[in-house]
Amino acid sequence: MAPPHVLLNAFEMNAVGHLAHGVWSHPEDRATGYRRIGYWMELARILERGLFDGLFLADVTGVYDVHGGGAATAIERAVQLPVNDPAVLVPAMAAVTRHLGFGITADVSAEPPHLFARRMSTLDHLSDGRLAWNIVTGFLDSAARATGAAGTLPHDDRYDRADDFMQVAYKLWEASWDDDAVIRDRAARRYADPAKVRAVRHDGPYFRLDAIHLAEPSPQRTPVLFQAGASARGLDFAAAHAECIFIPADGGPGTRAIVQRIEDRLAAAGRDRSAVKIFGSLQTVIGRRRAEAVEKYHDYAAHAVPEAALAQLSAATGIDFGSLDPDAPIPIPPGGGNAIRSILAGLGSAGEGPPTVRRLLAGLALGGRFRPLIGSAGEVAEEIGRRVAESGIDGFNLVRTVAPGSFIDAADLLVPELQARRLYKTGYAEGTLREKLFGRGPRLGAGHPAAAVRTGQGRAGQGGAGQGRAGQGRGE
Amino acid sequence: MAPPHVLLNAFEMNAVGHLAHGVWSHPEDRATGYRRIGYWMELARILERGLFDGLFLADVTGVYDVHGGGAATAIERAVQLPVNDPAVLVPAMAAVTRHLGFGITADVSAEPPHLFARRMSTLDHLSDGRLAWNIVTGFLDSAARATGAAGTLPHDDRYDRADDFMQVAYKLWEASWDDDAVIRDRAARRYADPAKVRAVRHDGPYFRLDAIHLAEPSPQRTPVLFQAGASARGLDFAAAHAECIFIPADGGPGTRAIVQRIEDRLAAAGRDRSAVKIFGSLQTVIGRRRAEAVEKYHDYAAHAVPEAALAQLSAATGIDFGSLDPDAPIPIPPGGGNAIRSILAGLGSAGEGPPTVRRLLAGLALGGRFRPLIGSAGEVAEEIGRRVAESGIDGFNLVRTVAPGSFIDAADLLVPELQARRLYKTGYAEGTLREKLFGRGPRLGAGHPAAAVRTGQGRAGQGGAGQGRAGQGRGE
């Protein structure tokens, strides 16, 4: 039996610096063009040329102000600051592509549910059903202070709030308009049937609402749901809601154990493994020959700023690495151990012995915490195939080193080598992003919590191939 | 001296039905295509062909559920429902135009200020400084219930809250990053100067915040500000903040008095008349000859649904017109008199005597409350010139009857006639939307409240031609 195809998303951010800090300064890097819409339209074309499944846009709504006790490093080195709104990029990119999916990160701690739900429906309409949403709960006190709060909620409370947010969003997306509510009867001048549209009500611990969803049903209704929870509570949330799960692993040693943990949670939640795609994250440096790739790597590394990556790690862990003795073992605060250990464990080049700041910096040679996979396109393709087979993941988010050069290399050099090994599709499937990814219908299946809120004719449209779309009259 | 040029915005909504209810059912109407991004890109091209100053997108975040005691008419007739997010349309339209401005309506009662401010900055970047924001405070209880509130705040409290929101937004846009904060020094790998970026703090009656603005300075920083307040408190708000003011008048009798009231308020607020553009709203039905226009009017009217317009009027006034005796005088509730009288006064064809529902319906023959200006392009151009000269307004928001046919008629028939009479520009001015409209710098001038919050180098960039832009390095 042929191995399943590897899924690939481009991992990006509406920002100068994403995960290879400092490399924006490379002469070939064009990330400072993020403020122009043409930059994004060109990227979308590159990715569709490479049959990428999606462009995945990270986001953060605060700044990294732990390192050095302030945001100076983040500001100076463009460490995910400035960072612009990702959602507004989608329609222009959708206009120049037919198949590429668009994953938007949005923080349930910061968005008002009804306007957010409408924006997502709008994007799903305008992209003809190619929208995904990466659900995040917000971990930065600086982001919480931007909402007027004193700081973030405790970790598990954030997920309780996220659960409540999801219920509101599901109701708006799935229960307010029936599949056959929109009739567009020009002769009778009737656009929709009032008997098939209703206000949805919610009275939860965090959110209240009594409203008709402002948008008519979009092709997928609920966008494809991505999530990256790594804690116990986060994994439970992901096992309940996510269709695609990001894991903090590159497919190498240790990845299989993470995948197993997710599979156990899915089983406990009563969801089939085939209902979820698991994505690792991978940074590649690819050349036509190995020597060219190695040369590129050193060239990129010469432009990277490892200290800038430290600013991001400081915010992620709550440890001010700038204040530590670079050669002393990093003190792991009680209670904060999991996230920190998982981050440090990912830094392979940190060397033996207890982690120190100096070892951390050595592991951040490309300005971020990924161990790059360096080689000829054929070598990288081989290794990707091996990692997917061994770890049980379904694909990767590809991290850019130079923008958009890393994605051009992936589309034009890596993808043909993956295809030659039958590891990658040779054309897109038709239909919405959900149909492309899962080969079933455009809507969430009956086993998903979103299906539980459906009412009226909406209940009939659960997941079956082609179902749920018939009544939406997109062909008009 | 030549008369000043008439300004023209297209008045639209990301919806099937905007202000000519029922006419979506006309065979030539393509408004049901609002769900496709190509529809909007084509509209933007049409408008730029006609040298329109802007595309102005209305919005509403609730439903019209007063008429008949529910939303049935609004749902059935697509009375501004469904209504999709307007902001996400801008970048794709900006990509296919160079000069057209984009006015986005957003409700300060529903948006979280920090994410909203970032979205606007992002759009100002992506459109290269062509963004405007129509500030609304929300008047629908149904919109308030969608936020979890029991209903809207009292009218004047809504404006107090809006004032507080503006302070937060101004601080984020104008005071967080200095003009010369962004350096993009590749050799030194320094993107910005930390000494010139700061968290802004606000502790107001409605909003609190302590945050660095996530977006670097956009060409205009604060978008061009539109407002349409008609009450005493609303006019005060507009006189303080707005650069462009919409008035509920079509340039005919009564318009001059409204303009005078605004001019008095501006003087009281210490703002120069030249710092503000005043826009009426106008619906035109234009033919190559007058007879063709009259024929079009009857054709459109045959597809309109006046009862649908009544649903919108019911929500705007709080009176359920569906429950009234059609021939009895409409009872005007104490306290709610101003808005209702102003609306009824605009309905010229309502006839003599006290307003009744039957007379109202007669005034809604095109499915909305505008008295259409019907004639050959030359006749309409003449009349527009006359109205602008007599009323003292600066231009019009043009209401569509059929989409996009009404705008095609305006661009291709009306505009040449206006130009022939030297009433309209023959080319766009260069620069941002603010520069195009006011011929001064890209940023708000020193007399505006936004300028009062500026700090550091930002203070130097107040309004002078070309100033405030030098440090932003857009040319990189």
Chai-1 contact restraints between the chains, C-beta under 6 A:
chainA,res_idxA,chainB,res_idxB,connection_type,confidence,min_distance_angstrom,max_distance_angstrom,comment,restraint_id
A,V16,B,Y191,contact,1.0,0.0,6.0,A-B,restraint_1
A,G22,B,R189,contact,1.0,0.0,6.0,A-B,restraint_2
A,S25,B,R186,contact,1.0,0.0,6.0,A-B,restraint_3
A,S25,B,R189,contact,1.0,0.0,6.0,A-B,restraint_4
A,T32,B,R184,contact,1.0,0.0,6.0,A-B,restraint_5
A,R35,B,H125,contact,1.0,0.0,6.0,A-B,restraint_6
A,I37,B,P91,contact,1.0,0.0,6.0,A-B,restraint_7
A,I37,B,A94,contact,1.0,0.0,6.0,A-B,restraint_8
A,I37,B,A95,contact,1.0,0.0,6.0,A-B,restraint_9
A,I37,B,L126,contact,1.0,0.0,6.0,A-B,restraint_10
A,V63,B,I212,contact,1.0,0.0,6.0,A-B,restraint_11
A,A72,B,P194,contact,1.0,0.0,6.0,A-B,restraint_12
A,I75,B,A192,contact,1.0,0.0,6.0,A-B,restraint_13
A,I75,B,P194,contact,1.0,0.0,6.0,A-B,restraint_14
A,I75,B,V197,contact,1.0,0.0,6.0,A-B,restraint_15
A,E76,B,R190,contact,1.0,0.0,6.0,A-B,restraint_16
A,E76,B,P194,contact,1.0,0.0,6.0,A-B,restraint_17
A,A78,B,Y191,contact,1.0,0.0,6.0,A-B,restraint_18
A,P82,B,A215,contact,1.0,0.0,6.0,A-B,restraint_19
A,P82,B,E216,contact,1.0,0.0,6.0,A-B,restraint_20
A,V83,B,L214,contact,1.0,0.0,6.0,A-B,restraint_21
A,N84,B,T122,contact,1.0,0.0,6.0,A-B,restraint_22
A,N84,B,A215,contact,1.0,0.0,6.0,A-B,restraint_23
A,D85,B,R118,contact,1.0,0.0,6.0,A-B,restraint_24
A,D85,B,R119,contact,1.0,0.0,6.0,A-B,restraint_25
A,D85,B,T122,contact,1.0,0.0,6.0,A-B,restraint_26
A,V88,B,V88,contact,1.0,0.0,6.0,A-B,restraint_27
A,V88,B,P91,contact,1.0,0.0,6.0,A-B,restraint_28
A,V88,B,T122,contact,1.0,0.0,6.0,A-B,restraint_29
A,P91,B,I37,contact,1.0,0.0,6.0,A-B,restraint_30
A,P91,B,V88,contact,1.0,0.0,6.0,A-B,restraint_31
A,P91,B,A92,contact,1.0,0.0,6.0,A-B,restraint_32
A,A92,B,P91,contact,1.0,0.0,6.0,A-B,restraint_33
A,A92,B,A92,contact,1.0,0.0,6.0,A-B,restraint_34
A,A92,B,A95,contact,1.0,0.0,6.0,A-B,restraint_35
A,A94,B,I37,contact,1.0,0.0,6.0,A-B,restraint_36
A,A95,B,I37,contact,1.0,0.0,6.0,A-B,restraint_37
A,A95,B,A92,contact,1.0,0.0,6.0,A-B,restraint_38
A,A110,B,L115,contact,1.0,0.0,6.0,A-B,restraint_39
A,H114,B,A146,contact,1.0,0.0,6.0,A-B,restraint_40
A,L115,B,A110,contact,1.0,0.0,6.0,A-B,restraint_41
A,R118,B,D85,contact,1.0,0.0,6.0,A-B,restraint_42
A,R119,B,D85,contact,1.0,0.0,6.0,A-B,restraint_43
A,T122,B,N84,contact,1.0,0.0,6.0,A-B,restraint_44
A,T122,B,D85,contact,1.0,0.0,6.0,A-B,restraint_45
A,T122,B,V88,contact,1.0,0.0,6.0,A-B,restraint_46
A,H125,B,R35,contact,1.0,0.0,6.0,A-B,restraint_47
A,L126,B,I37,contact,1.0,0.0,6.0,A-B,restraint_48
A,R145,B,D210,contact,1.0,0.0,6.0,A-B,restraint_49
A,R145,B,A211,contact,1.0,0.0,6.0,A-B,restraint_50
A,A146,B,H114,contact,1.0,0.0,6.0,A-B,restraint_51
A,A146,B,L209,contact,1.0,0.0,6.0,A-B,restraint_52
A,A146,B,A211,contact,1.0,0.0,6.0,A-B,restraint_53
A,G148,B,R208,contact,1.0,0.0,6.0,A-B,restraint_54
A,G148,B,L209,contact,1.0,0.0,6.0,A-B,restraint_55
A,R184,B,T32,contact,1.0,0.0,6.0,A-B,restraint_56
A,R186,B,S25,contact,1.0,0.0,6.0,A-B,restraint_57
A,R189,B,G22,contact,1.0,0.0,6.0,A-B,restraint_58
A,R189,B,S25,contact,1.0,0.0,6.0,A-B,restraint_59
A,R189,B,V305,contact,1.0,0.0,6.0,A-B,restraint_60
A,R190,B,E76,contact,1.0,0.0,6.0,A-B,restraint_61
A,Y191,B,V16,contact,1.0,0.0,6.0,A-B,restraint_62
A,Y191,B,A78,contact,1.0,0.0,6.0,A-B,restraint_63
A,A192,B,I75,contact,1.0,0.0,6.0,A-B,restraint_64
A,P194,B,A72,contact,1.0,0.0,6.0,A-B,restraint_65
A,P194,B,I75,contact,1.0,0.0,6.0,A-B,restraint_66
A,P194,B,E76,contact,1.0,0.0,6.0,A-B,restraint_67
A,V197,B,I75,contact,1.0,0.0,6.0,A-B,restraint_68
A,R208,B,G148,contact,1.0,0.0,6.0,A-B,restraint_69
A,L209,B,A146,contact,1.0,0.0,6.0,A-B,restraint_70
A,L209,B,G148,contact,1.0,0.0,6.0,A-B,restraint_71
A,D210,B,R145,contact,1.0,0.0,6.0,A-B,restraint_72
A,A211,B,R145,contact,1.0,0.0,6.0,A-B,restraint_73
A,A211,B,A146,contact,1.0,0.0,6.0,A-B,restraint_74
A,I212,B,V63,contact,1.0,0.0,6.0,A-B,restraint_75
A,L214,B,V83,contact,1.0,0.0,6.0,A-B,restraint_76
A,A215,B,P82,contact,1.0,0.0,6.0,A-B,restraint_77
A,A215,B,N84,contact,1.0,0.0,6.0,A-B,restraint_78
A,E216,B,P82,contact,1.0,0.0,6.0,A-B,restraint_79
A,V305,B,R189,contact,1.0,0.0,6.0,A-B,restraint_80
